[in-house]
Amino acid sequence: MKKLYLFCLLFVMLLLPCVQGIAQPVTRQLGLQEVIALAQEQSAAAHQAETSRENSYWQWRSFKSEYRPQLELTGTLPDFSRTYSPVTQPDGTTEFRPVTINNADLGLSLSQVVGPTGGRVFVTSLMQRFDDFDRDQTRYNGNPAIIGIEQPLFAYNKLAWNKKIEPLRYQESQRRYLEEREQVAVTATKLYFDLLLAQTNHSIASKNQSNNDTLYQIANEKYKLGRLSKNDLLQLRLAVLNAELAMAQAVLDQQTAALALKTYIGIKDNDQLQLLTPEGIPAATVEAELALAEAKKNRKESINFSRRLLEAEGLVAKAKGDNGLNASLFATFGLTNQGTALTDIYDRPENQQRARIGFNMPIMDWGRQRSIHKVAELNRQLVQYTVDQEEANFEQAVLTQVNQYNTLKARLTTTAEADAIAQERYEITKNTFVVGRISITDLNIALAEKDQARRAHIASLSAFWTAHYTLRQLTLYDFEQQQALRANFE
């Protein structure tokens, strides 16, 4: 039995560290910058922004490829048919004869669009084979080389307008990516301070609960000695109960805020987070003129406004081009031949030419062309007015944010000093109450002011840092480093 007891004791001692390691989660300390870095690296919002950026990049690659030479291989292998076809006889009657044939063709074409004119030039080589199985015949037909051009005349040139618009759209997507990353920082900052305030409330509630328990025990002794009234004792007892309720609510709020922050920034472990209160703040005061200039230079809005105006002008040009005189030119020059063997196609081929000009011009459309053009003109004016208003609203948002940033920065010094004074005053008031020189009412007032000042300071920090990253998002400018924000792919 003694050996069994020693074995069990040794087993428990070896197992105890493992059990303790599982039961006690690790506390992880994080600062504001670390949380923002995690959010911009691994949050779902950051992944969405990255995917959207890649999508825009490949759309841009697709657009650029349209203006480069295109090599295309086409063909039909085979096109077999076995049927009865009507055949007119010498006497005028019709007989149905069995027909078993196969057609095959193969073509290789190199084409290049002409952006300034909206046309296309191409070089093509074609080969056809025809098999008549009933008559045991094989024929070849082909064009060893054909050079051609397709050119719309007086029409809307989509290629030229896209070459103006699509580069702006791509630049806009790059800046949108930066803005979305800064929005991640703004959201992470708000969630950070939600948890920091919840942890502050938890700390306040814990200290208040401990202090109230201590004060109640002292007051109970004074009451037994007749040095404290029943009313004051009951007030302290009520303070103890309220502190317990506040503690329970603080625990719940802290758990909720921690879960929200960890979910957003992509932390999936069970570690407890202990957030650090940001101490230093940027020293520079933001000038409104600088912020507005950088916002116009760096944000997507300036490009967005230009792109939308160009698109509106393009629709006007399309209304003019598609509803007036439309004509197109098609011309080819090349070589052609036929024969019973494939090599016959390349043996002394003959010239081949083709030219065609087609046109379409409305004569009477009951004002349709004029109406379409007028609608496009009015839409362009509407876009212009809308852009002007959005530009004014954007400038106002930047200037308002600058004023808010500078005001909140100045307020931080006041709230920090008020917090320190309130904490010191409460300690003095508590010690004075212990020796019986002030009332419970004065103690409660000092306690409320202490808690209020602490929460006000955390709220001021939250408002300031949220304004700081919101201003970065509105301007895409780092006022600490005095440089525009750049993405890592640029």
C-alpha positions in Angstrom: 0.0 0.0 0.0 2.8 2.4 0.8 4.4 1.8 -2.6 1.0 2.4 -4.3 0.6 5.6 -2.4 4.1 6.9 -3.3 3.4 5.9 -7.0 0.1 7.9 -7.0 1.7 10.9 -5.4 4.5 10.9 -7.9 2.0 10.6 -10.8 0.0 13.6 -9.5 3.1 15.7 -9.1 4.1 15.0 -12.7 0.6 15.7 -14.0 0.0 18.8 -12.0 2.1 21.2 -14.2 0.3 20.0 -17.3 -3.1 20.5 -15.7 -2.2 23.9 -14.5 -0.9 24.9 -18.0 -4.3 23.8 -19.5 -6.4 25.4 -16.8 -4.7 28.8 -16.7 -4.8 30.7 -20.0 -1.9 32.9 -21.0 -2.3 36.7 -20.6 -1.1 38.5 -23.7 -0.2 42.2 -23.5 -0.9 44.2 -26.6 -0.4 47.9 -27.5 -2.5 49.9 -30.0 0.0 49.7 -32.8 0.3 45.9 -32.4 -3.4 45.5 -32.6 -3.6 47.6 -35.7 -0.8 45.7 -37.4 -2.5 42.4 -36.6 -5.8 43.7 -38.0 -4.2 44.9 -41.2 -2.4 41.6 -41.6 -4.9 38.9 -40.8 -8.4 40.3 -40.3 -11.2 39.3 -42.7 -11.6 43.0 -43.7 -7.9 43.1 -44.7 -8.2 39.9 -46.7 -11.2 41.4 -48.5 -9.3 44.6 -49.3 -6.4 42.5 -50.7 -8.7 40.3 -52.8 -10.4 43.4 -54.2 -7.0 44.9 -55.1 -5.9 41.7 -56.9 -9.3 41.7 -58.7 -8.7 45.2 -60.0 -5.1 44.3 -61.0 -6.2 41.5 -63.2 -9.0 43.6 -64.7 -6.3 46.1 -65.6 -4.2 43.4 -67.1 -7.2 42.2 -69.2 -7.8 45.7 -70.4 -4.2 46.2 -71.5 -4.2 42.9 -73.3 -6.9 44.2 -75.7 -4.5 46.6 -77.2 -1.8 44.0 -77.9 -1.6 41.7 -80.9 -3.9 38.7 -80.7 -3.0 35.4 -82.3 -6.0 33.1 -82.8 -6.4 29.6 -84.2 -9.8 28.6 -85.5 -11.1 25.5 -87.2 -13.8 22.9 -87.7 -12.6 19.4 -87.5 -14.7 17.7 -88.8 -18.1 18.8 -90.2 -19.5 15.4 -91.5 -22.9 15.1 -93.1 -24.7 12.1 -94.6 -28.1 12.8 -96.0 -30.3 13.0 -99.1 -30.3 16.2 -101.0 -32.5 17.4 -103.8 -30.8 17.5 -107.2 -32.4 19.1 -110.3 -32.3 16.8 -113.3 -31.7 17.9 -117.0 -35.4 17.5 -117.7 -36.3 19.8 -114.8 -37.4 17.2 -112.4 -35.9 16.8 -108.9 -34.3 13.6 -107.6 -33.1 13.0 -104.0 -29.5 11.7 -104.2 -27.5 10.4 -101.3 -24.7 12.8 -100.2 -21.9 11.9 -97.9 -19.5 14.8 -97.4 -17.1 16.3 -94.9 -15.9 19.8 -94.6 -12.9 20.8 -92.6 -11.2 24.2 -92.2 -8.4 25.7 -90.3 -7.3 29.3 -89.9 -4.5 31.2 -88.2 -5.1 34.9 -87.6 -2.9 37.7 -86.2 -4.8 40.9 -85.4 -4.1 44.3 -83.8 -6.6 47.0 -82.8 -5.9 50.6 -83.7 -6.9 52.6 -80.6 -6.9 56.1 -82.1 -9.3 55.1 -84.9 -11.2 52.2 -83.4 -10.3 49.9 -86.2 -8.5 46.6 -86.6 -5.8 45.3 -89.0 -5.2 41.6 -89.4 -3.2 39.0 -91.2 -4.9 35.6 -91.8 -4.0 32.3 -93.4 -6.9 29.9 -94.2 -7.2 26.3 -95.5 -10.3 24.3 -96.4 -10.7 20.6 -97.3 -13.8 19.1 -98.9 -14.4 15.3 -99.1 -17.2 13.8 -101.2 -17.2 10.1 -100.2 -19.9 9.1 -102.7 -17.8 10.2 -105.6 -14.4 9.6 -104.0 -13.3 13.3 -104.4 -11.2 15.5 -102.3 -10.7 19.2 -102.9 -8.6 21.9 -101.2 -9.2 25.6 -101.1 -7.2 28.1 -99.2 -5.7 31.6 -98.7 -2.0 31.4 -97.9 -2.0 35.0 -96.8 -4.6 37.8 -96.4 -4.0 41.3 -95.1 -7.1 43.2 -94.1 -8.5 46.2 -92.3 -11.8 46.8 -90.6 -12.5 50.5 -89.8 -15.7 52.1 -88.5 -16.3 55.6 -89.9 -17.9 58.4 -87.9 -18.8 56.0 -85.1 -18.2 56.1 -81.4 -14.6 54.9 -80.7 -14.9 52.8 -77.6 -11.2 51.9 -77.7 -10.1 55.5 -77.5 -12.4 56.3 -74.6 -11.5 53.2 -72.6 -7.8 54.2 -73.0 -8.6 57.4 -71.1 -11.0 55.9 -68.5 -9.5 52.5 -67.5 -6.1 53.9 -66.3 -8.0 56.2 -63.9 -10.1 53.3 -62.8 -7.0 51.3 -61.9 -5.4 54.2 -60.0 -8.7 54.6 -58.2 -8.6 50.9 -57.1 -5.0 51.3 -55.8 -6.0 54.2 -53.6 -9.2 52.5 -52.5 -7.0 49.7 -51.2 -5.1 52.1 -49.1 -8.3 53.7 -47.8 -9.7 50.2 -46.9 -6.5 49.4 -44.9 -6.8 52.7 -43.0 -10.4 51.9 -42.4 -9.3 48.6 -40.8 -7.0 50.7 -38.5 -10.0 52.9 -37.6 -12.2 50.0 -36.7 -9.4 48.2 -34.8 -8.8 51.4 -32.8 -12.5 51.7 -31.8 -12.6 48.0 -30.7 -9.3 48.4 -28.9 -10.6 51.3 -26.8 -13.9 49.5 -26.2 -11.9 46.7 -24.6 -9.5 49.1 -22.8 -12.5 51.0 -21.3 -14.1 47.7 -20.3 -10.8 46.6 -18.7 -10.6 50.0 -17.0 -14.1 49.6 -15.7 -13.2 46.2 -14.5 -10.2 47.5 -12.6 -12.3 50.4 -11.2 -15.0 47.9 -10.1 -12.4 45.6 -8.5 -10.7 48.4 -6.6 -14.0 49.9 -5.5 -15.2 46.5 -4.3 -12.1 46.0 -2.3 -12.1 49.5 -0.9 -15.8 49.3 0.0 -15.3 46.0 1.8 -12.5 47.5 3.8 -14.4 50.6 4.6 -17.5 48.6 5.6 -15.5 46.5 8.0 -14.0 49.7 9.6 -17.4 51.3 9.7 -18.9 48.2 11.3 -16.3 48.4 14.1 -17.0 52.1 14.6 -20.8 51.4 14.7 -20.2 48.8 17.5 -18.2 51.5 19.4 -21.0 54.0 18.8 -18.9 56.3 16.7 -20.9 55.9 13.5 -24.6 56.2 12.8 -26.8 53.3 11.5 -27.6 55.4 8.4 -23.9 55.7 7.5 -23.4 52.0 8.1 -26.3 51.2 5.8 -24.9 53.5 3.1 -21.6 51.7 3.2 -23.3 48.3 3.0 -25.3 49.6 0.0 -22.0 50.7 -1.6 -20.6 47.2 -1.1 -23.7 45.6 -2.9 -23.5 48.2 -5.7 -19.8 47.4 -6.1 -20.5 43.7 -6.4 -23.1 44.4 -9.1 -20.8 46.8 -10.9 -18.1 44.1 -10.8 -20.3 41.5 -12.3 -21.3 43.8 -15.1 -17.7 44.8 -15.7 -16.7 41.2 -16.1 -19.4 40.6 -18.7 -18.6 43.8 -20.6 -14.9 42.9 -20.7 -15.6 39.4 -22.0 -17.9 40.8 -24.7 -15.4 43.5 -25.8 -12.5 41.1 -25.8 -14.4 38.6 -28.0 -15.3 41.4 -30.5 -11.7 42.6 -30.7 -10.2 39.1 -31.1 -12.8 38.2 -33.7 -12.1 41.2 -35.8 -8.3 41.0 -35.8 -8.3 37.3 -36.3 -7.0 36.0 -33.0 -8.4 32.4 -32.5 -6.5 31.3 -29.4 -7.9 31.4 -25.8 -5.3 33.8 -24.5 -6.5 36.7 -22.3 -5.7 40.1 -23.7 -4.3 42.9 -21.5 -4.3 46.1 -23.4 -1.8 48.9 -22.6 -2.9 52.5 -22.3 -1.2 54.6 -25.1 1.1 57.1 -23.5 2.7 59.1 -26.2 0.8 61.1 -28.8 2.0 62.7 -32.1 3.7 66.0 -31.4 2.9 67.8 -34.6 -0.2 69.9 -35.0 -2.0 69.3 -38.3 -2.5 72.3 -40.6 -5.8 72.4 -42.4 -4.2 73.6 -45.7 -1.7 70.7 -45.7 -4.3 68.1 -44.9 -6.6 69.4 -47.7 -3.8 69.5 -50.2 -2.7 65.9 -49.4 -6.3 64.7 -49.4 -6.8 66.0 -52.9 -3.5 64.6 -54.1 -3.7 61.2 -52.5 -7.3 60.1 -52.1 -9.3 58.3 -54.8 -11.9 61.0 -54.9 -9.9 63.3 -57.2 -9.5 60.4 -59.7 -13.0 59.3 -59.2 -14.4 62.7 -60.1 -12.3 62.8 -63.3 -13.3 59.3 -64.3 -17.0 59.9 -63.8 -16.8 63.1 -65.9 -14.9 61.3 -68.6 -17.5 58.5 -68.6 -20.3 61.1 -68.9 -18.5 62.7 -71.9 -18.0 59.3 -73.4 -21.7 58.6 -73.3 -22.4 61.9 -75.1 -19.9 60.9 -77.8 -21.6 57.5 -78.0 -25.0 59.2 -78.4 -23.6 61.3 -81.3 -21.8 58.5 -83.0 -24.4 55.7 -82.7 -27.3 57.8 -83.9 -25.9 59.7 -86.9 -24.3 58.6 -90.1 -22.6 55.2 -89.5 -20.3 53.7 -92.0 -17.7 51.0 -92.0 -14.8 50.0 -94.3 -13.7 46.5 -94.8 -10.9 45.7 -97.2 -8.6 42.7 -97.8 -5.7 41.8 -100.1 -4.1 38.4 -100.3 -3.5 35.2 -102.2 -5.9 32.4 -103.0 -5.9 29.0 -104.8 -7.5 25.6 -104.9 -6.6 22.1 -106.1 -6.8 18.4 -105.5 -3.8 18.3 -103.2 -2.9 20.5 -100.2 0.3 21.6 -101.9 -1.7 23.0 -104.9 -2.8 25.9 -102.7 0.7 27.2 -102.4 1.7 26.6 -106.1 1.4 29.9 -107.9 -1.6 31.3 -106.0 -3.6 34.1 -107.5 -4.4 37.5 -106.2 -7.5 38.0 -104.1 -9.0 41.4 -103.3 -12.1 42.5 -101.5 -13.4 45.9 -100.5 -16.7 46.9 -98.9 -18.1 50.2 -97.5 -21.4 50.0 -95.7 -23.4 52.8 -94.2 -26.5 53.5 -92.2 -28.1 56.9 -92.0 -31.4 57.8 -90.4 -33.7 59.8 -92.5 -36.8 60.2 -90.3 -36.7 59.1 -86.7 -39.3 61.4 -85.1 -36.7 63.2 -82.9 -35.3 60.0 -81.5 -31.6 60.9 -82.3 -32.1 64.4 -80.8 -33.7 63.0 -77.7 -30.9 60.5 -77.0 -28.3 63.1 -77.5 -30.2 65.5 -75.2 -30.5 62.9 -72.4 -26.7 62.2 -72.6 -26.0 66.0 -72.4 -28.3 66.4 -69.3 -26.7 63.4 -67.7 -23.3 64.9 -68.2 -24.5 68.1 -66.5 -26.0 66.1 -63.7 -22.7 64.3 -63.1 -20.9 67.6 -63.1 -23.2 69.1 -60.5 -23.0 65.9 -58.4 -19.2 65.9 -58.6 -19.1 69.5 -57.6 -21.2 68.9 -54.5 -19.3 65.7 -53.5 -16.0 67.6 -53.9 -17.3 70.4 -51.6 -18.6 67.8 -49.0 -15.2 66.0 -49.2 -13.3 69.2 -48.5 -15.6 70.0 -45.6 -15.1 66.5 -44.1 -11.3 66.9 -44.2 -11.4 70.3 -42.6 -13.9 69.2 -39.9 -11.7 66.2 -39.1 -8.6 68.4 -38.8 -10.4 70.7 -36.4 -11.7 67.7 -34.4 -8.2 66.1 -34.3 -6.5 69.3 -33.0 -9.3 69.9 -30.4 -9.1 66.3 -29.1 -5.4 66.5 -28.9 -5.5 69.6 -26.7 -8.2 68.0 -24.5 -5.9 65.1 -23.7 -3.7 67.1 -21.4 -6.7 68.3 -19.4 -8.3 64.9 -19.0 -5.0 63.4 -18.0 -4.5 66.0 -15.3 -8.0 65.7 -14.1 -7.6 62.0 -13.8 -4.4 62.3 -11.7 -6.1 64.9 -9.4 -9.2 62.9 -8.9 -7.2 59.8 -8.0 -5.1 61.7 -5.5 -8.2 63.4 -4.0 -10.0 60.1 -3.5 -7.0 58.7 -1.6 -6.9 61.7 0.6 -10.7 61.6 1.2 -10.6 57.9 1.9 -7.9 58.3 4.5 -9.7 61.3 6.1 -12.9 59.2 6.3 -11.1 56.4 8.1 -10.1 58.7 10.9 -13.6 60.1 11.0 -13.1 63.6 9.9 -15.5 63.7 6.9 -18.9 62.2 6.1 -19.8 59.2 3.9 -21.4 61.6 1.4 -18.1 63.4 0.8 -16.4 60.0 0.3 -19.0 58.9 -2.3 -18.6 62.2 -4.2 -14.8 61.7 -4.3 -15.3 58.1 -5.5 -17.7 59.1 -8.2 -15.4 61.9 -9.4 -12.4 59.5 -9.4 -14.2 56.9 -11.6 -15.7 59.6 -13.9 -12.3 61.2 -14.4 -10.6 57.9 -15.2 -13.3 57.0 -17.8 -13.2 60.5 -19.3 -9.5 60.1 -19.9 -9.9 56.8 -21.6 -12.7 58.2 -23.7 -10.6 61.1 -24.7 -7.8 58.8 -25.7 -10.3 56.7 -27.7 -11.7 59.8 -29.5 -8.2 61.2 -30.3 -6.8 58.0 -31.7 -9.9 57.3 -33.7 -9.7 60.9 -35.1 -6.0 60.3 -35.8 -6.6 57.2 -38.0 -9.7 58.7 -39.5 -7.6 61.7 -40.6 -5.0 59.4 -42.1 -7.8 57.6 -44.0 -9.2 60.9 -45.3 -5.8 62.2 -46.5 -3.7 59.0 -47.0 -0.9 61.0 -45.4 1.2 60.2 -42.4 1.6 63.4 -40.5 4.2 61.9 -38.1 6.5 60.8 -40.9 5.4 63.7 -43.2 4.9 61.5 -46.2 2.1 60.1 -48.2 1.0 56.5 -47.5 2.1 53.9 -50.0 1.0 50.3 -50.5 3.7 47.6 -50.4 3.0 46.6 -54.0 3.8 50.1 -55.4 
